[in-house]
Amino acid sequence: MSRGAVGPRYLRRLGALLLVAAFAVRPATAEEFSTPTLTALRVDWRAALDQLRAELSLYPSVAGEFVFSGRHGMPAYDPRRTPALVRLNAIAGRFFPSIEQSSVPALLPFDAAALLGADPDPAPDSPALPAVQAGFETAMFHAGPAGYNAMFTLDSSASMDLPARVFARSVEIQITGSRLIYDISDPLGGKGEPVKALAAQYPDLRRFIREGYLRYAFTRFGAAYVVSVQCLDSVPRARRLACREAAPVAERFLRALHVAGGQPRRPLRDLAATPAERPTVQSDEFTYWPSGEIIAGSGFRKQDGRPDSTVYAQIRFPIEKAPAYARSQSFMPRADDGGASPFSYPWRDNFCESRSFGVGQCALGYGHQGQDIRPGSCRPDQQDCDVKQQGVVAVRDGVLIRSLKQQAVTLQVNTEREHIRFRYMHMNPATLDEDGVLSGRRLAEGERFGVVSNYLDFPNGTTRHLHFDVQVFTPDGWLWVNPYTTLVASYERLIGGRGRDLTPAPAAPAVARAGPDETLP
């Protein structure tokens, strides 16, 4: 080849070199945050009314109080179309406030027809109530646009048809009915075994154990329902039910369910994932490792973390003031984490850190369930700072789920676009009890309801930090999902600046030298 000629081989080589150079200088791609994907279920209220009519038929003297022919020409969600539900809600609402807000038929251990048959004008203290609730006592009820959530308790002495067992506390049974389902990656989902004794009442009922709960999942009237009891998949212990003991309690509960209320609403559309809102201004200080980048070797049996860039809800950051540091409380950080100080950036995910808790979203099914967060330490110039009084606030408007003496506080959110729970841990239970942080209490977003503490079964049981986690409703019930990206986005809003993702830049491939016949002229 002459010096002045440029051959095709040279052009191909030059194009390849330019392409390599372009990728070598391209910045690392930070993870893109997105909202979750949800499926909206269509509720068949006609089928719910048919079941209500069948239940009322057992009490002819009561059935005449319920009218099933409403005004025609009205929208399906207008109460005038369903006067029987209006009457039912008026009765059940005395015991389950705002039950008419439920967008799915509320199945509860509450036989309204039997109650009216025994007491035509029942009050909350009606002596007929225990019998029509099959011995279950209401601990919490909350209804809204996505459905309803309820908790009941049962003392083992309430019935002789349960296994003989003396419990240290009452058994808690939860039920959720929802028309919103979160579409998460769930390789363990959809499994379970049928319950022959309940097959006629619940043809598609599945019984299974997941994430520390015995669960019974089924569909009815087009909606999804899950009944669950917290238990140990092991031998009985003095203070905890074994799951085999929980089964007869849950199945007694299922047999006692009746249509107790609710009201049709406008149908919802499926919600597709969209880019999450974040500040555009860059923060000068805040840095973080991407989700899934747990400390090396800290996962269950040395497994890696699981990336999840979903912002499950736009929330207020759970600690009252910045700075705060999302970091492991159990494993020492690496040198590239800014040293050993827990009061420094960058943040690091520890959702799948090694624990004995069931977490279906982590490798091998075990993990931490949430994220540890430390509030910033007091600086010498902060006169009003007390490390023992750093506030914890509600991340959204919602309703609390918590019984006396429990060390976990759960905030329930129920709207047309989400059905989600946020849990706070390590605050002192005695203080929470004194302050009335109990089931049914409503909180406004940003409202302070406690302080960061170090309680884990007893005072000083852990370091001073907040454990925060997120559960979403799925066909298998409430499951833990990684809260890390949700927390990153909420912290960015709190400080008014976008954090810097420390995703390492990909290594540039070696640039081959040009051959002697491929030099520039």
N, C-alpha and C positions, 0 to 999 in steps of 0.2 A: 504494500500500500504506500502511495506517495505521501509526502508530508502535507500537501494541500488537500488531500482527499479525506472525507469523513465517511466511513463505511457503516452499514446497518448494524454490525456487531457492536461498534463503538456507541451508536445511539441507544441501543438496547441497554448497554452497560451503564451509560450515563443516566438513563431514566431510572434504572434500579437504584443507583447511588443517590439520586435526588429524592426518591421515595423513602429510602432508609433515613436520610437526613431529616426529612419532614417528620417522621415518626420519632426520631431521636430528640427533637426539640419540642414536641407536643407535650403540654403539661399533663400530669396525672389526672385521670377522670375521677372526680369525687362522686360518691353515691348520690343518686337522685331520690329525693324524698317524695312519697306519693301517699294519697289517702287510700283507705281500704276499699275493697269491692264487696258489696252486699247484695244479696238476693231478697226481693220482696215477695212474700207468699200471698196468695189470694185466699181470703177466708170465706168459707161457705156458711153464711149465717142461717140459710134455710135449713141446713142439716142440724145446726145448733138448736134452732127452734123446734125441729122435729124431736130431738132428744128431750128438750124441756117439756114438750107436750106429753111425751111418754112417761116422764118422771111424775108429772102432775096427775096423770090418769090414775095413779095409785091412791089418790086422795080426792075423791069426787067432790067433797064438800069445799075443797080449796080450789079445785080446777076452775070453777066458775068465776073466780076473781081475775083470771087471766084471759085477755082477749087477743086472739092471734090474727084477726083480720084488721089491718091498719088502713090508713088512707092511701088510696092509689094516686098515681100521678106525682108523688113526691120522690125525691132522690132516695136511693136505697139506704143512705146513711142518715136520713131524717128520722128522729125518734118516733114521729107520728106513723111511720110505716111499721113499727114493731112495738105496739103498746104492751105486749106481754113482757118484753124486756124492760120497758119503763117501770112496770109494776115490780118485776123481779129486782131491779136495781134499787128501787125505793126500800124494799125489805132488806136486801143484803147490805145496802149502804149503811145501815145502822151498825153493822158489825165490821164492814170492810169499807171505810170511807173512800169516796170517789171511785167506786168499782165501775161506774159507768164510763170512766175514762179508758178502760181497757179496750184496745182495738181488736182483741181476740176473745172468744168466749172464755170466761174465767172458770176453769175447773178447780173446785175447792172441796174439801171435806165438809160440806155444808149443804144439808138437805132442806131447802127453803119450804117445800111442800109439807114435810114432816113437822117442821117448826111451826108453820101456820096452823096445822092441824092440832097441835098441842097448845099453842098460845096464839090466838088471833091477832094480838097486838104486841109482838115480842119486843123487849128492850134488851140492851146489851147484857143485863144481868139475869136474863130469863133462865129459870131453872131447867127449861127444856134444851138449852143450848148444848151442854156436854153430850147428850145422846145424839143430837142431829149432827154433831161434829165428830162422832165416833171416838170420843175421848181426846181428840187433838185440840190444843189450845193455840189461838192465834198469837204469834210473836211479832209478825211484821207483815204488812200488805202495802203494795205500791203498784199503781196502774198508770198507764200512759199510752202515747201514740204507738209505741212499738209492741205493747202487750202488757203483761203483769208479772210481778214477782211476789212470792209469799213465803213466809217461814212459819212453821207450826212446831209445837213441842208435844212430846208424849212422855208421861211418866210411866215407868214399867209397871207400877201398881194399878194403872188405869184399866187394865184388862187381864183376864186370866187365860186368854188364848194365845199369849206370847210366851216365849221360853222364860223359865224362871231365871231371873238375873237381877241383882241389885246394882243400879247405876249410881255413880257419884253425882251425876247431873241428868237432867231430862234430855231425851234424845231430840235432836233438831232435824226436821225434814224440810227441804226446800222444794218448791215447784216454780217453774217458769214456763209461761206460754208466750210465744213470740211470732210476729209476722216478718221479722227481719233476721236474716241469717248471714253471718260473716263468712266469706269464702276464703278460708285460709288453707295453706298447704298442710294437709293432715293425713299422713300415711297410715296412722292408726285409727282413723275415723271410720264409722259405719259398721264396726264389728259388734259382736254381742251374741247372746243366746236368747231364744224365745222362752217365755214363761208359760208353760202349758196350762197352769191353773187360771191364768188371766187371758188366755188366747181369745176367748169368746168376747170379752169386753174390749180388749186391745189387740186386734189381729196382727199389727206390725210391731208390737212391743219388743224392745231389745234390752237385755240386762247385761251390764258389764261394769268393770271397775277401771276408773281412770283418774289419775292425778289426786289420789287420796279419797275418792268418793265412789260409793256404790251408786250406779245410775240406771234409770229406767227411761228410755227415750221412745217416743211414739208420736204419730201424727193423728190429728183429729180436726175435722172441719177445715182442712187445708192448712192449719197452723202447726207449728212444732212445739212439743211439750217435753220437758225433762224433769223427772223427780229424782232427787239425790239426797244421800245421807253420808256425812263424813265418817270414815271408818278406817280400820287397819286391816290390810289383807294378810292377817296373821292370827295367832291365838288371842283370845280375849285378854284384856288388861283391866286393871281396876278403874282407870279413868278414861278409857277409850273403848268404844265398841269395836268388836271384830266385824268384818263385813258380813260374815255368815249370820251374825246376830242382827245386823241392820236389815237384812233381807225381809224377815217377816214383818218388821215395822213398816218398811216401805211398801210392801204388798198390801198390808192392811190399809195404808193410806190410799193406795190406788183404787182399792175396792170401794172406798168411801167417797170418791170424787163425783160431784154433780155439777151441772151447769148452774153457776151462781150469779152470773151477771156479765156485763160488758155491753158494748154498743158498736154497731157498724160505723166505719169511717171511710173516707175516700180511699180508693186503692192507691198503693204506692208503686213507684217504678223502681226497678233495679238501679243500684248506684254503682257506676263504674269508677275505677281508680282515676284520679286526676293529680297533677303536680301539687304538692303541699305548699301552702303559703309560708314564706320565710322572709326575713328582712333582706334588703338588698345591700345595705351598708355593711362593710366588713368590720368585725370586732378587732380591736388592737391586741386583745389578750386571749380570748377564748379559743382553745384548740381541742380537738377530739379525734380519737381513733374511730374508724367506721364500725358499724354494728357487726358483730361476729368476731371482732378482733379481741378476744379475751386474752389474758396473760397466758403465755405459753406454758402448757402443762397443767393449767388450772381446771380444765374440763373433767367431767366424770370419766374415769379411766383414761385420762390424758386426751380425751377427744377435743376437737376444735369447737369453737362457737358456731352459731348459725346466723348468717347475715339476714337482716330483715330491715329494709329501709322504709317500712310503712309507718306513717304518722297516724295512729289509730284514732286520734281525736285531737282537735285543737283545744289545748287545755292551758290553764294558768299553772305555772311552775309550782310544785307542792310545798316548797320551802319559801317562807315569806320574803326573804331578802337575799340578794346576791352579795358576795360570790358564794357559790356552792360547787362541790366537786363530786362527780359521779365516778367512783373508783371502788375497787375491791377492798373489803374489810378483812379478808381472810388470807390473801396471798400477797406476797411482797412484789412491788412493781419492778419492772426492768429499768435499766439505766436510761433508756430512751423515753421513759414515762416522767421524766423530770426529777428523778431521785426518789428517795424513800418517803418524802413528806406526803401525807394524805391531803394536805391543804394546798394543792397546786394543780394546774392543768398539765397535760391534757386529760380529758375524760377518757374512760375506758369501760366498755360493755362488760358486765359480769352475769348476764342472764343465764348462760349455760355453764356457769362455774360449778364445780363439783359439790353436790349435795345429795342427800338421799330422798329428795322430793321428786315425785313424778312430774315430768314436764314433757309432753308429747312433741313439742317443737324442738327439743334438743336431741342430739345423738344418743342412742341407747335408752332414751326415754327418761333421763334423770337430769336435774339441774337445779338452779337457784330460785327460779320462778319470777324473779324481779331484778331490780337494780338498787344497789346501795348508794346513798348520797350523803355526803358530809356537808354541813354548813360551814362557812368560812370561820376561822378563828378570830377572836377579837384583837384588833390592833391597839397599840398603846394610846392612840389619839381618839379612840372611840369611848366617850364617857358613858354613853347609854347602852353599851353592849354587855350582855350577860350570856355566857356560853350555855347556861342551863335554861335560858328562856328564849331560844331561837324558834320562832313560830312556824307551825305547820298549818297550811290553809287548804280549803276546798279547791280542787282543780276545776270544778264545774258546779253549776247548780245541780243539786241532787238530793237523794234521801239516804240516810245512813242505815247500815245493817251491822248491828253489834249487840251482843248480850252482855250482861254484867260479868265482870272479871275477865273478859276476853282481852287479849293483847293485840288483836287485829281490828282495825276500823275499815269498813268497806263503804265506799260511796257509789250508789247506784244511779246511773243516768239512763233515762228512757225518753227518747224523742222520736220524731218521724224519720230521722236520718241515722240514729244510732241506738244500740242497746248494749251498754258497756259498763264495766265495773272497774273501780280503782281502789286498791288496798294499801293501807298505811300500817307499818308495824314498828315495834320497839318503843312506843310511848307507854307511860306507866298506867296500868289498868285502873288502879285506885283513883288516880287523878281524873281519868276519863269518866269513871263512875260518878265521882263528885260533881263533875261538870255537866252531867246529863248527856254524854256522847253515847247515845243508845239508839236502837232500831226505831225507825219512824221519824227521827228528827231531820228536818230539812235544813240544808246549808246553801248559802249563796256563794257563787264563785268568788274566791278571794277571802272568804270568811275564815278567820283564825279559830281553830278548835282544839289546839294542843301545842306542845313543844317537842322538839327533837330530844330524844332521851336514849337510854342505854338498857332498856328492859328486855330481857329474853328469859322468860320463865321466872325470873326474879330480878330485883334491882342490880345494876352493874353486871348483868349477864353478858353484855357485849359492849362494843365501843359505842360512843355517842354518834349515832347516825340514823337516818331514815331509810327503811326498806320500802320501796314503792313498786307496785306491780299492776298489771292490767289483765283483765279477763274480758273476752268477747263471747257472745252467744253463738253457738254452732249447733249442727244436728246432734252432737254428742253432749250438749249442754255448755256450761261455762268452762272455757279453756284458757290457760295462760298463754299470752303472746309477749314477745319481747318489747318492753316499754322504752328501750334506750333511745331510738330515733324520735319517738314522741316527746321524750324529755329534752333531747337536744333542741328540737324545734321550739318547745315552750320556753326553754332557757334563753334562746336567741331573742324571743319576743320580750322576755323580762329585761334583758340587758340592752335591747335595741340594736343588736348587731349580729351578723352571721358569723358563726365559728369557722375556723379553718380546719378542713378535713386533712388528716395526716396520712392519707392513703399514699404509700410509697410509689414514686414514679417507676414505671417499668424500665428495666435495664435496656439501654440502647444496644442493638445488635452490632457486632463488629463490622466495620466498613472495610470491605475487601480492597486491596490495592489494585490499581489498573495495570493491565499487562503492558509489555513493551510496545505492542502494536496498537494500543488503545489510548495513547497519550494525546493531549490536545495539540493541534497544529501550531 
